[in-house]
Amino acid sequence: MAQFYFLSVLLNILAGLVLVYGKSLVQKKNEISVSGDDLFDTAESDGAENSTTKDSAAFDAIHGTFENRTFRLVVGILAVFVGIMKILSVFRNDIPVIGDLVPALAGLAGGAALLVEYYVSSSAAGSTIPDNIQTVFIDSRKYIGVFCLLAGLLHFVFPQVMLL
């Protein structure tokens, strides 16, 4: 179905961007997170706006969306759902299951990484997750993000290629 093709491309790219460029929600309790505003003083002369201020405001708005926990939860749930549906549905006479295997696995991995990260960040301090899940989904989140970005972009550019 064309709808799942579009959703797969969109959610793989979104999950990849969140995993690569968004900050990790899982941080140690004793770490202090420092915002970018505290690091640099961006005082303007004569109150005039320049292009870097406008670009910075746009970047902060987009980056703030990636930091939103609810946005990450929704993208994670939808990416897992669309990944499952891509495995089950066939698009334009493709081979079942194998036809869209890479985008489906990317959606499942990216969504699972976002959901595990959300769970760990919102759970009580006493709960822990197994070390292999910690290693795969949280410590290597940037690699999963790059895999999602590549799968989404390649699936968009080459929609009829086997495994993509």
C-alpha positions in Angstrom: 0.0 0.0 0.0 1.2 3.4 -0.9 0.2 4.9 2.5 2.6 2.5 4.3 5.4 3.3 1.8 5.0 7.0 2.6 4.7 6.5 6.3 7.7 4.2 6.3 9.9 6.8 4.5 8.7 9.6 6.7 9.0 7.8 10.1 12.3 6.2 9.3 13.7 9.7 8.5 12.1 11.2 11.6 13.3 8.4 13.9 16.8 8.7 12.4 16.9 12.4 12.9 15.8 12.1 16.5 18.2 9.4 17.2 21.2 11.1 15.6 20.6 14.7 16.4 18.4 14.6 19.5 20.1 14.3 22.9 19.7 11.1 24.8 16.9 11.1 27.4 18.9 8.5 29.4 21.4 10.4 31.5 22.9 9.6 34.9 21.2 11.4 37.8 24.4 13.2 38.8 25.1 14.6 35.3 24.2 18.2 34.8 22.8 19.1 31.4 24.0 22.4 30.1 21.9 24.2 27.5 23.5 26.0 24.6 22.4 29.4 25.8 24.7 29.1 28.9 27.7 28.3 26.8 27.7 31.3 24.4 26.7 34.9 24.9 24.9 36.0 21.8 24.5 39.7 22.5 23.5 41.7 19.4 24.7 45.2 18.7 22.2 48.0 18.1 19.3 45.4 18.5 19.4 44.6 14.8 18.4 41.1 13.8 20.8 39.2 11.5 20.4 36.0 9.5 22.2 33.9 12.1 19.7 34.9 14.8 16.8 33.8 12.5 18.6 30.6 11.6 19.3 29.9 15.3 15.6 30.5 16.2 14.5 28.1 13.5 17.1 25.5 14.6 16.0 25.9 18.2 12.4 25.3 17.3 13.1 22.2 15.3 15.7 20.9 17.8 13.1 21.5 20.6 10.7 19.3 18.9 13.3 16.5 18.8 13.8 16.9 22.6 10.1 16.6 23.3 9.4 13.3 25.1 5.8 13.0 23.8 7.0 13.5 20.2 9.6 10.8 20.6 7.0 8.4 22.1 4.6 9.0 19.2 7.3 8.6 16.6 8.5 5.4 18.3 5.0 3.8 18.5 4.2 4.8 14.9 7.6 3.5 13.6 7.1 0.1 15.2 3.5 -0.1 13.9 4.5 0.8 10.4 7.5 -1.5 10.5 5.2 -4.4 11.4 2.7 -3.4 8.7 5.5 -3.2 6.1 6.4 -6.8 6.9 2.8 -7.9 6.6 1.7 -5.9 3.6 2.9 -6.2 0.0 3.5 -3.1 -2.2 3.0 -3.4 -6.0 3.6 -7.1 -6.5 6.7 -7.3 -4.3 7.7 -10.5 -2.7 6.0 -10.8 0.7 8.1 -10.1 3.8 11.4 -9.8 1.8 10.3 -7.0 -0.5 10.5 -4.2 2.0 12.7 -5.9 4.6 15.3 -3.1 5.2 12.8 -0.3 5.8 10.7 -2.5 8.0 13.7 -3.5 10.1 14.8 0.1 10.3 11.4 1.2 11.5 11.3 -1.6 14.1 14.8 -0.8 15.3 14.4 3.0 15.4 11.0 2.7 17.1 12.2 0.2 19.6 15.2 2.5 20.4 12.9 5.4 21.0 10.5 3.4 23.1 13.2 1.8 25.2 14.8 5.3 25.8 11.4 6.7 26.8 10.8 3.8 29.1 14.2 4.1 30.8 13.9 7.9 31.2 10.4 7.7 32.7 10.8 4.7 34.9 11.6 4.7 38.6 15.2 4.9 39.7 15.2 1.2 41.0 14.2 -0.4 37.7 16.9 -1.5 35.3 17.0 -3.0 31.8 19.2 -5.9 30.7 22.7 -5.0 29.6 22.2 -6.3 26.0 19.2 -4.1 25.5 21.1 -1.2 27.0 24.0 -1.8 24.6 21.9 -2.3 21.5 19.1 0.3 21.8 20.6 3.0 24.0 24.4 3.0 23.7 24.3 2.6 19.9 21.3 4.9 19.2 23.3 7.0 16.8 24.1 3.9 14.6 20.5 2.9 14.6 19.6 6.5 13.6 22.0 6.5 10.7 20.6 3.1 9.6 17.1 4.6 9.7 18.1 7.7 7.8 19.8 5.6 5.1 16.9 3.1 4.9 14.4 6.0 4.6 16.3 7.9 1.9 17.2 4.8 -0.1 13.6 3.6 0.1 12.5 7.0 -1.2 14.9 7.1 -4.1 14.7 3.4 -5.1 11.1 2.3 -4.2 11.1 -0.8 -6.5 14.5 -2.3 -5.5 14.4 -5.7 -3.8 14.9 -5.4 0.0 14.4 -1.6 -0.1 
